[in-house]
């Protein structure tokens, strides 16, 4: 197969050389009182993210999530933290945030799959902040065990989804510690 980045023959979906060129740009954004940590600038991995709805999308996401986890793991020290992915439902064969959760399981975060699902089919892609604010996703959850949670999502643009997810989870008595997103659209 050929590397998706450079086009050279490789046994990997993204060759080792191209993986080493993927630049980490960790950022911290505040969305209200929620700390949101991201690993990449959207503009720098946009071409790779476009594969997310293709047959190789899950493999591309695994590469990006592994790079993020290897950066994050040495600094993480919580003993009792659970990860919950936004809208962690399977479409087109895999869940983006399911891969993210699975990779971060390797640093001790206990994944909770399929527990923060949007009840609305609204899509925020390319939509304004006003549209996002007036068209909530209507998240539903049954996490009533008062867990320490980390919210996972692939991209932060305005933070509306993360704010709504945090509110819903906290209404059920959970504590949201922070959020991890793969990339920051403002970065």
Secondary structure, 3 states (H helix, E strand, C coil): CECCCCCCECCCCCCHHHHHHCCCCCEEEEECCEEEEEEEEHHHHHHHHHHHHCCCHHHHHHHHHHHHHHHHHHHCCCCCCEEEECCCCCECCECHHHHHHHHHHHHCCEEECCCCEECCCCCCCCCCHHHHHHCCCCEECCCCCCCEEEEEEEEECCCHHHHHHHHHHHHCCCEEEEEEEEEECCC
